[in-house]
Amino acid sequence: LNVTEFSNKVKDSAVVVLDVRTPVEFQTGHLATAVNIDYEGLNFEGEVNKLDKTKTYAVYCRSGRRSGLATGLMSKDGFKSIFNLEGGIEAWQSAGNAVVNN
């Protein structure tokens, strides 16, 4: 999804926002409701498989590469409703959208 479409998607409280960057990147700023599971971490697939596959996930990273890979893996693992933010958090911030540092 582009930034506008992704922004509309994450406004839905039923959507789980998933940040697949490293914990250090996550701490530098992330979407307010985001859950952090590091795509490059040792147990990404194990952590993702703990998630409810019936929910909708909006996934992002820094530029869109890792989140694209993550959504592909999630799709293979049986997730039905997953969306990737084109351009990642860089595009999100460039469009003037807020991030939090908590």
OpenMM code with the backbone's topology and positions (N, CA, C; nanometers):
from openmm import Vec3, app, unit

residues = "LEU ASN VAL THR GLU PHE SER ASN LYS VAL LYS ASP SER ALA VAL VAL VAL LEU ASP VAL ARG THR PRO VAL GLU PHE GLN THR GLY HIS LEU ALA THR ALA VAL ASN ILE ASP TYR GLU GLY LEU ASN PHE GLU GLY GLU VAL ASN LYS LEU ASP LYS THR LYS THR TYR ALA VAL TYR CYS ARG SER GLY ARG ARG SER GLY LEU ALA THR GLY LEU MET SER LYS ASP GLY PHE LYS SER ILE PHE ASN LEU GLU GLY GLY ILE GLU ALA TRP GLN SER ALA GLY ASN ALA VAL VAL ASN ASN".split()
positions = [
    Vec3(0.0842, -0.1197, 0.0000),
    Vec3(0.0000, 0.0000, 0.0000),
    Vec3(0.0877, 0.1247, 0.0000),
    Vec3(0.0393, 0.2296, -0.0619),
    Vec3(0.1123, 0.3551, -0.0524),
    Vec3(0.0848, 0.4169, 0.0856),
    Vec3(0.1496, 0.5284, 0.1146),
    Vec3(0.1392, 0.5886, 0.2476),
    Vec3(-0.0054, 0.6227, 0.2837),
    Vec3(-0.0795, 0.6802, 0.1916),
    Vec3(-0.2181, 0.7182, 0.2194),
    Vec3(-0.3036, 0.5956, 0.2498),
    Vec3(-0.2900, 0.4922, 0.1673),
    Vec3(-0.3671, 0.3689, 0.1885),
    Vec3(-0.3282, 0.3017, 0.3208),
    Vec3(-0.1977, 0.3005, 0.3495),
    Vec3(-0.1486, 0.2396, 0.4731),
    Vec3(-0.2002, 0.3186, 0.5942),
    Vec3(-0.1973, 0.4509, 0.5843),
    Vec3(-0.2473, 0.5368, 0.6917),
    Vec3(-0.3935, 0.5072, 0.7211),
    Vec3(-0.4729, 0.4909, 0.6168),
    Vec3(-0.6144, 0.4575, 0.6355),
    Vec3(-0.6307, 0.3204, 0.6989),
    Vec3(-0.5467, 0.2254, 0.6590),
    Vec3(-0.5539, 0.0894, 0.7117),
    Vec3(-0.5226, 0.0874, 0.8617),
    Vec3(-0.4180, 0.1589, 0.9046),
    Vec3(-0.3765, 0.1533, 1.0454),
    Vec3(-0.4698, 0.2322, 1.1380),
    Vec3(-0.5602, 0.3099, 1.0813),
    Vec3(-0.6601, 0.3790, 1.1645),
    Vec3(-0.7622, 0.2815, 1.2216),
    Vec3(-0.7727, 0.1639, 1.1610),
    Vec3(-0.8650, 0.0603, 1.2078),
    Vec3(-0.8028, -0.0078, 1.3291),
    Vec3(-0.8685, 0.0009, 1.4428),
    Vec3(-0.8129, -0.0549, 1.5664),
    Vec3(-0.7995, -0.2072, 1.5625),
    Vec3(-0.8651, -0.2722, 1.4685),
    Vec3(-0.8551, -0.4181, 1.4562),
    Vec3(-0.7284, -0.4606, 1.3808),
    Vec3(-0.6631, -0.3663, 1.3156),
    Vec3(-0.5424, -0.3959, 1.2384),
    Vec3(-0.4209, -0.3951, 1.3315),
    Vec3(-0.3387, -0.4994, 1.3210),
    Vec3(-0.2147, -0.5082, 1.3987),
    Vec3(-0.1034, -0.4469, 1.3148),
    Vec3(-0.0362, -0.3459, 1.3702),
    Vec3(0.0741, -0.2801, 1.3006),
    Vec3(0.2030, -0.3499, 1.3420),
    Vec3(0.2765, -0.3998, 1.2444),
    Vec3(0.3957, -0.4785, 1.2704),
    Vec3(0.5176, -0.4104, 1.2097),
    Vec3(0.6128, -0.3736, 1.2956),
    Vec3(0.7397, -0.3126, 1.2553),
    Vec3(0.8442, -0.4235, 1.2537),
    Vec3(0.9017, -0.4516, 1.1372),
    Vec3(0.9963, -0.5631, 1.1262),
    Vec3(1.1419, -0.5170, 1.1239),
    Vec3(1.1670, -0.3947, 1.1695),
    Vec3(1.3045, -0.3447, 1.1793),
    Vec3(1.3710, -0.3991, 1.3065),
    Vec3(1.4977, -0.3682, 1.3219),
    Vec3(1.5699, -0.4098, 1.4417),
    Vec3(1.5182, -0.3320, 1.5624),
    Vec3(1.5381, -0.3835, 1.6844),
    Vec3(1.4961, -0.3089, 1.8033),
    Vec3(1.5596, -0.1700, 1.8114),
    Vec3(1.6832, -0.1558, 1.7678),
    Vec3(1.7493, -0.0245, 1.7694),
    Vec3(1.6776, 0.0715, 1.6747),
    Vec3(1.6452, 0.0250, 1.5549),
    Vec3(1.5715, 0.1086, 1.4596),
    Vec3(1.4346, 0.1456, 1.5163),
    Vec3(1.3682, 0.0478, 1.5781),
    Vec3(1.2359, 0.0690, 1.6373),
    Vec3(1.2402, 0.1813, 1.7395),
    Vec3(1.3449, 0.1845, 1.8208),
    Vec3(1.3573, 0.2861, 1.9256),
    Vec3(1.3786, 0.4261, 1.8694),
    Vec3(1.4267, 0.4370, 1.7461),
    Vec3(1.4499, 0.5690, 1.6874),
    Vec3(1.3205, 0.6357, 1.6421),
    Vec3(1.2110, 0.5599, 1.6405),
    Vec3(1.0810, 0.6131, 1.6016),
    Vec3(1.0007, 0.5091, 1.5283),
    Vec3(0.8753, 0.4937, 1.5683),
    Vec3(0.7876, 0.3924, 1.5095),
    Vec3(0.6437, 0.4400, 1.5150),
    Vec3(0.5560, 0.3718, 1.4435),
    Vec3(0.4142, 0.4043, 1.4498),
    Vec3(0.3629, 0.3745, 1.5903),
    Vec3(0.2702, 0.4544, 1.6370),
    Vec3(0.2275, 0.4516, 1.7772),
    Vec3(0.1840, 0.3153, 1.8276),
    Vec3(0.1138, 0.2391, 1.7473),
    Vec3(0.0594, 0.1112, 1.7955),
    Vec3(0.1429, -0.0095, 1.7523),
    Vec3(0.2601, 0.0146, 1.6947),
    Vec3(0.3390, -0.0925, 1.6348),
    Vec3(0.3950, -0.1924, 1.7351),
    Vec3(0.3964, -0.3174, 1.6903),
    Vec3(0.4616, -0.4277, 1.7603),
    Vec3(0.5904, -0.4549, 1.6826),
    Vec3(0.7017, -0.4730, 1.7544),
    Vec3(0.8311, -0.4938, 1.6886),
    Vec3(0.8708, -0.6409, 1.6902),
    Vec3(0.8842, -0.6980, 1.5698),
    Vec3(0.9424, -0.8320, 1.5536),
    Vec3(1.0478, -0.8183, 1.4437),
    Vec3(1.1730, -0.8317, 1.4813),
    Vec3(1.2873, -0.8098, 1.3928),
    Vec3(1.2941, -0.9162, 1.2832),
    Vec3(1.2762, -0.8743, 1.1568),
    Vec3(1.2818, -0.9680, 1.0446),
    Vec3(1.4172, -1.0378, 1.0383),
    Vec3(1.5227, -0.9652, 1.0732),
    Vec3(1.6569, -1.0219, 1.0658),
    Vec3(1.6976, -1.0924, 1.1952),
    Vec3(1.6051, -1.0992, 1.2914),
    Vec3(1.6327, -1.1675, 1.4174),
    Vec3(1.6375, -1.3186, 1.3976),
    Vec3(1.6946, -1.3868, 1.4949),
    Vec3(1.7138, -1.5313, 1.4847),
    Vec3(1.5839, -1.6098, 1.4824),
    Vec3(1.4770, -1.5544, 1.5411),
    Vec3(1.3538, -1.6310, 1.5533),
    Vec3(1.2335, -1.5588, 1.4942),
    Vec3(1.2524, -1.4882, 1.3833),
    Vec3(1.1413, -1.4129, 1.3239),
    Vec3(1.0224, -1.5037, 1.2939),
    Vec3(1.0486, -1.6138, 1.2249),
    Vec3(0.9381, -1.7008, 1.1852),
    Vec3(0.8664, -1.7595, 1.3070),
    Vec3(0.9416, -1.7948, 1.4091),
    Vec3(0.8809, -1.8475, 1.5312),
    Vec3(0.7932, -1.7446, 1.6004),
    Vec3(0.8411, -1.6197, 1.6056),
    Vec3(0.7627, -1.5124, 1.6688),
    Vec3(0.6369, -1.4815, 1.5878),
    Vec3(0.6501, -1.4767, 1.4572),
    Vec3(0.5358, -1.4477, 1.3703),
    Vec3(0.4311, -1.5583, 1.3813),
    Vec3(0.4759, -1.6816, 1.3928),
    Vec3(0.3806, -1.7927, 1.4013),
    Vec3(0.3017, -1.7947, 1.5318),
    Vec3(0.3408, -1.7125, 1.6288),
    Vec3(0.2636, -1.6975, 1.7528),
    Vec3(0.1450, -1.6017, 1.7327),
    Vec3(0.1486, -1.5259, 1.6221),
    Vec3(0.0438, -1.4272, 1.5957),
    Vec3(-0.0831, -1.4956, 1.5449),
    Vec3(-0.1950, -1.4275, 1.5644),
    Vec3(-0.3255, -1.4761, 1.5195),
    Vec3(-0.3367, -1.4574, 1.3681),
    Vec3(-0.3415, -1.5660, 1.2940),
    Vec3(-0.3437, -1.5599, 1.1480),
    Vec3(-0.4761, -1.5096, 1.0923),
    Vec3(-0.5773, -1.4958, 1.1766),
    Vec3(-0.7067, -1.4467, 1.1290),
    Vec3(-0.7152, -1.2946, 1.1324),
    Vec3(-0.6182, -1.2291, 1.1943),
    Vec3(-0.6200, -1.0824, 1.2030),
    Vec3(-0.5581, -1.0200, 1.0782),
    Vec3(-0.5760, -0.8895, 1.0656),
    Vec3(-0.5177, -0.8128, 0.9559),
    Vec3(-0.3901, -0.7467, 1.0065),
    Vec3(-0.2828, -0.7542, 0.9266),
    Vec3(-0.1531, -0.6990, 0.9645),
    Vec3(-0.1071, -0.5952, 0.8631),
    Vec3(-0.0645, -0.4801, 0.9149),
    Vec3(-0.0039, -0.3750, 0.8347),
    Vec3(0.1443, -0.3744, 0.8723),
    Vec3(0.2299, -0.4103, 0.7776),
    Vec3(0.3710, -0.4359, 0.8051),
    Vec3(0.4585, -0.3294, 0.7392),
    Vec3(0.5603, -0.2842, 0.8132),
    Vec3(0.6538, -0.1881, 0.7554),
    Vec3(0.7945, -0.2088, 0.8105),
    Vec3(0.8921, -0.1516, 0.7384),
    Vec3(1.0315, -0.1500, 0.7825),
    Vec3(1.0865, -0.0109, 0.7483),
    Vec3(1.2141, 0.0009, 0.7220),
    Vec3(1.2723, 0.1313, 0.6902),
    Vec3(1.2354, 0.1743, 0.5481),
    Vec3(1.2571, 0.0836, 0.4500),
    Vec3(1.2388, 0.1228, 0.3108),
    Vec3(1.1346, 0.0407, 0.2350),
    Vec3(1.0897, -0.0696, 0.2945),
    Vec3(0.9926, -0.1560, 0.2291),
    Vec3(1.0477, -0.2916, 0.1874),
    Vec3(1.1804, -0.3081, 0.1868),
    Vec3(1.2403, -0.4347, 0.1440),
    Vec3(1.2127, -0.5475, 0.2435),
    Vec3(1.2501, -0.5261, 0.3704),
    Vec3(1.2304, -0.6317, 0.4703),
    Vec3(1.0829, -0.6608, 0.4937),
    Vec3(1.0002, -0.5569, 0.4930),
    Vec3(0.8569, -0.5811, 0.5138),
    Vec3(0.7977, -0.6562, 0.3954),
    Vec3(0.8496, -0.6330, 0.2744),
    Vec3(0.8059, -0.7098, 0.1589),
    Vec3(0.8414, -0.8573, 0.1737),
    Vec3(0.9628, -0.8840, 0.2198),
    Vec3(1.0054, -1.0216, 0.2445),
    Vec3(0.9227, -1.0834, 0.3569),
    Vec3(0.8987, -1.0046, 0.4621),
    Vec3(0.8217, -1.0538, 0.5771),
    Vec3(0.6785, -1.0886, 0.5372),
    Vec3(0.6139, -1.0030, 0.4585),
    Vec3(0.4762, -1.0322, 0.4185),
    Vec3(0.4701, -1.1541, 0.3278),
    Vec3(0.5728, -1.1732, 0.2449),
    Vec3(0.5792, -1.2928, 0.1620),
    Vec3(0.5880, -1.4191, 0.2470),
    Vec3(0.6722, -1.4146, 0.3490),
    Vec3(0.6871, -1.5278, 0.4404),
    Vec3(0.5576, -1.5522, 0.5184),
    Vec3(0.4960, -1.4441, 0.5635),
    Vec3(0.3714, -1.4558, 0.6387),
    Vec3(0.2622, -1.5173, 0.5513),
    Vec3(0.2573, -1.4779, 0.4256),
    Vec3(0.1588, -1.5327, 0.3335),
    Vec3(0.1775, -1.6833, 0.3192),
    Vec3(0.3030, -1.7272, 0.3032),
    Vec3(0.3328, -1.8709, 0.2928),
    Vec3(0.2938, -1.9446, 0.4204),
    Vec3(0.3027, -1.8737, 0.5337),
    Vec3(0.2712, -1.9351, 0.6631),
    Vec3(0.1219, -1.9333, 0.6958),
    Vec3(0.0393, -1.8863, 0.6033),
    Vec3(-0.1047, -1.8951, 0.6219),
    Vec3(-0.1763, -1.7677, 0.6629),
    Vec3(-0.1043, -1.6550, 0.6697),
    Vec3(-0.1704, -1.5274, 0.6995),
    Vec3(-0.2455, -1.4840, 0.5742),
    Vec3(-0.3699, -1.4417, 0.5907),
    Vec3(-0.4545, -1.4093, 0.4765),
    Vec3(-0.4650, -1.2595, 0.4471),
    Vec3(-0.4530, -1.1770, 0.5510),
    Vec3(-0.4761, -1.0336, 0.5350),
    Vec3(-0.3540, -0.9562, 0.5840),
    Vec3(-0.2594, -0.9323, 0.4918),
    Vec3(-0.1350, -0.8620, 0.5252),
    Vec3(-0.1078, -0.7549, 0.4214),
    Vec3(-0.0601, -0.6421, 0.4689),
    Vec3(-0.0323, -0.5284, 0.3826),
    Vec3(0.1057, -0.4737, 0.4117),
    Vec3(0.1784, -0.4380, 0.3057),
    Vec3(0.3130, -0.3845, 0.3165),
    Vec3(0.3115, -0.2356, 0.2823),
    Vec3(0.3834, -0.1560, 0.3618),
    Vec3(0.3953, -0.0125, 0.3350),
    Vec3(0.5053, 0.0110, 0.2317),
    Vec3(0.4661, 0.0539, 0.1123),
    Vec3(0.5630, 0.0874, 0.0077),
    Vec3(0.6507, 0.2027, 0.0548),
    Vec3(0.7812, 0.1848, 0.0457),
    Vec3(0.8737, 0.2913, 0.0845),
    Vec3(0.9034, 0.2959, 0.2330),
    Vec3(0.8374, 0.2123, 0.3107),
    Vec3(0.8655, 0.2001, 0.4541),
    Vec3(0.8417, 0.3268, 0.5343),
    Vec3(0.9022, 0.3276, 0.6528),
    Vec3(0.8825, 0.4400, 0.7440),
    Vec3(0.9458, 0.5676, 0.6878),
    Vec3(1.0430, 0.5522, 0.5977),
    Vec3(1.1006, 0.6708, 0.5325),
    Vec3(0.9928, 0.7443, 0.4531),
    Vec3(0.9127, 0.6698, 0.3775),
    Vec3(0.8040, 0.7309, 0.3002),
    Vec3(0.6979, 0.7870, 0.3940),
    Vec3(0.6702, 0.7143, 0.5026),
    Vec3(0.5719, 0.7564, 0.6030),
    Vec3(0.6092, 0.8937, 0.6593),
    Vec3(0.7344, 0.9073, 0.7012),
    Vec3(0.7797, 1.0346, 0.7593),
    Vec3(0.7926, 1.1441, 0.6540),
    Vec3(0.8340, 1.1092, 0.5347),
    Vec3(0.8446, 1.2077, 0.4266),
    Vec3(0.7096, 1.2689, 0.3932),
    Vec3(0.6037, 1.1899, 0.4156),
    Vec3(0.4681, 1.2389, 0.3894),
    Vec3(0.4146, 1.3219, 0.5076),
    Vec3(0.4969, 1.3389, 0.6118),
    Vec3(0.4583, 1.4227, 0.7253),
    Vec3(0.3854, 1.3497, 0.8361),
    Vec3(0.3852, 1.2175, 0.8326),
    Vec3(0.3165, 1.1398, 0.9362),
    Vec3(0.4053, 1.1239, 1.0591),
    Vec3(0.3410, 1.1133, 1.1732),
    Vec3(0.4116, 1.1097, 1.3015),
    Vec3(0.4645, 0.9724, 1.3367),
    Vec3(0.5718, 0.9724, 1.4157),
    Vec3(0.6243, 0.8523, 1.4797),
    Vec3(0.6425, 0.8822, 1.6278),
    Vec3(0.6524, 0.7772, 1.7078),
    Vec3(0.6737, 0.7940, 1.8515),
    Vec3(0.8042, 0.7240, 1.8906),
    Vec3(0.8580, 0.7620, 2.0066),
    Vec3(0.9843, 0.7069, 2.0541),
    Vec3(0.9672, 0.6475, 2.1939),
    Vec3(0.8731, 0.5573, 2.2136),
    Vec3(0.8575, 0.5005, 2.3472),
    Vec3(0.8712, 0.3502, 2.3452),
] * unit.nanometer
topology = app.Topology()
chain = topology.addChain("A")
for resn in residues:
    res = topology.addResidue(resn, chain)
    for name in ("N", "CA", "C"):
        topology.addAtom(name, app.Element.getBySymbol(name[0]), res)
